[in-house]
Amino acid sequence: MNRFTTNFPSRSQVLTGLVVIVLTVFAGCDPPPLDDTLQVSAAMGGDTTGYARADKILELQFPEDYGPHPDFKTEWWYYTGNVWTDSGDRFGYEFTIFRSALKPTSPQDTTLSDWATNQLYMAHFGLTDKARGDFYHFERFSRGAAGLAGAVANPYRVWLDDWEIHATGSELYPTRLYAHDGPTGIDITLQRGKPIVLQGDQGLDQKGAGSGNASYYYSFTRLPTTGSVTVGDEVFSVEGLSWKDHEWSTSALGPKETGWDWFALQLSDGRDVMFYQLRENSGNASEFSNGMLVEDDGTYRRIETDDVVIEVLDYWTSPHSNVTYPSRWTLTYPTENLTLTVTPIVNDQEMNVSVRYWEGAVDILGSSNGQDVTGQGYVELAGYVRDNP
């Protein structure tokens, strides 16, 4: 058996499985255990009948495409960042709001009551406190009706209860992010930095064989950030950099892809690197792995599957789940003379929510064209399960 057994559904399947959790919560029942949730989602499968598919290049339209795409099954607005206090204390954050359609949209959906909806929303918030070695993570669900959760393109707003992402004026930026759970939270404002990056081929990002196994995907890779982080009874003024992804699809992964290692890296020379390595059942990297190199001036070019070599340097086993994850890497990009060592700032950044994954802040040390570079970023690891479940 391989060191890692990967048996993880696509994000659309995951969110389909989460429908079961939400419906039981709405009914006043306890949600199923985490491992049972994954089995339910896999069993329910990914029926795509009646949904729109990401099967051709479209000219993305803004501000319309900042908002929701309810004809597609799955969508997420994803933010991560690294911020510091004046005294040097460092925090990392992830704040993501997911949308999942329970069934394809139909004309009669607009005639139903304010409480009726075919849209489910889920939000994840994680906060890493490097100085204290602590990691906090939270999850919420709601239906996309009666103002409980939703998304609007213009003025830009995505929310679930009082967790909210919204433009503070008539333009996309500045954008305010607010997420608090008890004594832990963020209240930060993101300014426009580099221009938009259209991932894949002009925003169509193919992730598996076959038409429609793709997503529409764009990023803002470097967003100056200020605001506050709250931990317990302390409120810290912070500043740093954030990253935004917005992605929507109906069937993103192909049948052979079982998980991914995703890197979003901001370098001290002003460049940003996004690369995700999709993993197949065999344990090999998928031919659909790819990324983008974003220059200091905002121009960008695609990174192909074979352009980057990833070497795992260390592993970490979670005391909460007994899952073993890669925990330190070297990324080598020979044609750019770029070598980066990526290290988590805290090993334990596992999101033990309805879907288990590792999402964490990282440090970067390396060289570019013979010059030293440093940096920070985020890594997401999905599809790692226990060797002996």
QUILINWO-V375433 format. One record per residue. N is the residue number from 0. RES is the residue in three letters. OMEGA is omega as a letter, one per 30 degrees, with the letter a starting at -180 (999 if undefined). Layout:
# QUILINWO-V375433
n:res:omega
N:RES:OMEGA
N:RES:OMEGA
This chain:
# QUILINWO-V375433
n:res:omega
0:MET:l
1:ASN:l
2:ARG:l
3:PHE:l
4:THR:a
5:THR:a
6:ASN:a
7:PHE:l
8:PRO:l
9:SER:a
10:ARG:l
11:SER:l
12:GLN:l
13:VAL:a
14:LEU:l
15:THR:l
16:GLY:a
17:LEU:l
18:VAL:l
19:VAL:l
20:ILE:a
21:VAL:a
22:LEU:l
23:THR:l
24:VAL:l
25:PHE:a
26:ALA:l
27:GLY:a
28:CYS:l
29:ASP:l
30:PRO:l
31:PRO:l
32:PRO:a
33:LEU:a
34:ASP:l
35:ASP:l
36:THR:l
37:LEU:l
38:GLN:l
39:VAL:a
40:SER:l
41:ALA:a
42:ALA:a
43:MET:l
44:GLY:a
45:GLY:l
46:ASP:a
47:THR:a
48:THR:l
49:GLY:a
50:TYR:l
51:ALA:a
52:ARG:l
53:ALA:a
54:ASP:l
55:LYS:l
56:ILE:l
57:LEU:l
58:GLU:a
59:LEU:a
60:GLN:l
61:PHE:g
62:PRO:a
63:GLU:a
64:ASP:l
65:TYR:a
66:GLY:a
67:PRO:l
68:HIS:a
69:PRO:l
70:ASP:l
71:PHE:a
72:LYS:a
73:THR:l
74:GLU:l
75:TRP:l
76:TRP:a
77:TYR:l
78:TYR:l
79:THR:l
80:GLY:l
81:ASN:a
82:VAL:a
83:TRP:l
84:THR:l
85:ASP:a
86:SER:l
87:GLY:l
88:ASP:a
89:ARG:l
90:PHE:l
91:GLY:l
92:TYR:l
93:GLU:l
94:PHE:a
95:THR:l
96:ILE:a
97:PHE:l
98:ARG:l
99:SER:l
100:ALA:l
101:LEU:l
102:LYS:l
103:PRO:l
104:THR:l
105:SER:a
106:PRO:a
107:GLN:l
108:ASP:a
109:THR:a
110:THR:a
111:LEU:a
112:SER:l
113:ASP:a
114:TRP:a
115:ALA:l
116:THR:l
117:ASN:a
118:GLN:l
119:LEU:l
120:TYR:l
121:MET:l
122:ALA:l
123:HIS:l
124:PHE:l
125:GLY:a
126:LEU:l
127:THR:l
128:ASP:a
129:LYS:a
130:ALA:a
131:ARG:l
132:GLY:a
133:ASP:l
134:PHE:a
135:TYR:l
136:HIS:a
137:PHE:a
138:GLU:l
139:ARG:l
140:PHE:l
141:SER:l
142:ARG:a
143:GLY:a
144:ALA:l
145:ALA:l
146:GLY:a
147:LEU:l
148:ALA:l
149:GLY:l
150:ALA:a
151:VAL:a
152:ALA:a
153:ASN:g
154:PRO:a
155:TYR:l
156:ARG:l
157:VAL:a
158:TRP:l
159:LEU:a
160:ASP:a
161:ASP:l
162:TRP:a
163:GLU:l
164:ILE:a
165:HIS:l
166:ALA:a
167:THR:l
168:GLY:a
169:SER:l
170:GLU:a
171:LEU:l
172:TYR:g
173:PRO:l
174:THR:l
175:ARG:l
176:LEU:l
177:TYR:l
178:ALA:l
179:HIS:l
180:ASP:a
181:GLY:a
182:PRO:a
183:THR:l
184:GLY:l
185:ILE:l
186:ASP:a
187:ILE:l
188:THR:a
189:LEU:l
190:GLN:l
191:ARG:l
192:GLY:l
193:LYS:l
194:PRO:a
195:ILE:l
196:VAL:l
197:LEU:a
198:GLN:l
199:GLY:l
200:ASP:l
201:GLN:l
202:GLY:l
203:LEU:a
204:ASP:a
205:GLN:a
206:LYS:l
207:GLY:l
208:ALA:l
209:GLY:l
210:SER:l
211:GLY:l
212:ASN:a
213:ALA:l
214:SER:l
215:TYR:a
216:TYR:l
217:TYR:a
218:SER:l
219:PHE:a
220:THR:a
221:ARG:a
222:LEU:l
223:PRO:a
224:THR:l
225:THR:l
226:GLY:a
227:SER:l
228:VAL:l
229:THR:l
230:VAL:a
231:GLY:a
232:ASP:l
233:GLU:l
234:VAL:a
235:PHE:l
236:SER:a
237:VAL:l
238:GLU:a
239:GLY:a
240:LEU:l
241:SER:a
242:TRP:l
243:LYS:l
244:ASP:l
245:HIS:a
246:GLU:l
247:TRP:a
248:SER:l
249:THR:l
250:SER:a
251:ALA:a
252:LEU:l
253:GLY:a
254:PRO:a
255:LYS:a
256:GLU:a
257:THR:a
258:GLY:a
259:TRP:l
260:ASP:a
261:TRP:a
262:PHE:l
263:ALA:a
264:LEU:l
265:GLN:a
266:LEU:a
267:SER:l
268:ASP:l
269:GLY:l
270:ARG:l
271:ASP:a
272:VAL:l
273:MET:l
274:PHE:l
275:TYR:l
276:GLN:l
277:LEU:a
278:ARG:l
279:GLU:l
280:ASN:a
281:SER:a
282:GLY:l
283:ASN:l
284:ALA:l
285:SER:l
286:GLU:a
287:PHE:l
288:SER:a
289:ASN:l
290:GLY:l
291:MET:l
292:LEU:a
293:VAL:a
294:GLU:l
295:ASP:a
296:ASP:l
297:GLY:l
298:THR:a
299:TYR:l
300:ARG:a
301:ARG:l
302:ILE:a
303:GLU:a
304:THR:a
305:ASP:a
306:ASP:a
307:VAL:l
308:VAL:l
309:ILE:l
310:GLU:l
311:VAL:a
312:LEU:a
313:ASP:l
314:TYR:l
315:TRP:l
316:THR:a
317:SER:l
318:PRO:a
319:HIS:a
320:SER:a
321:ASN:l
322:VAL:l
323:THR:a
324:TYR:l
325:PRO:a
326:SER:l
327:ARG:a
328:TRP:l
329:THR:l
330:LEU:l
331:THR:a
332:TYR:a
333:PRO:a
334:THR:l
335:GLU:a
336:ASN:a
337:LEU:l
338:THR:a
339:LEU:l
340:THR:a
341:VAL:a
342:THR:l
343:PRO:l
344:ILE:l
345:VAL:a
346:ASN:a
347:ASP:l
348:GLN:a
349:GLU:l
350:MET:l
351:ASN:l
352:VAL:a
353:SER:l
354:VAL:a
355:ARG:l
356:TYR:l
357:TRP:a
358:GLU:a
359:GLY:l
360:ALA:a
361:VAL:l
362:ASP:a
363:ILE:l
364:LEU:l
365:GLY:a
366:SER:l
367:SER:a
368:ASN:l
369:GLY:l
370:GLN:l
371:ASP:l
372:VAL:l
373:THR:l
374:GLY:l
375:GLN:l
376:GLY:l
377:TYR:l
378:VAL:l
379:GLU:l
380:LEU:a
381:ALA:l
382:GLY:l
383:TYR:l
384:VAL:a
385:ARG:l
386:ASP:a
387:ASN:a
388:PRO:999
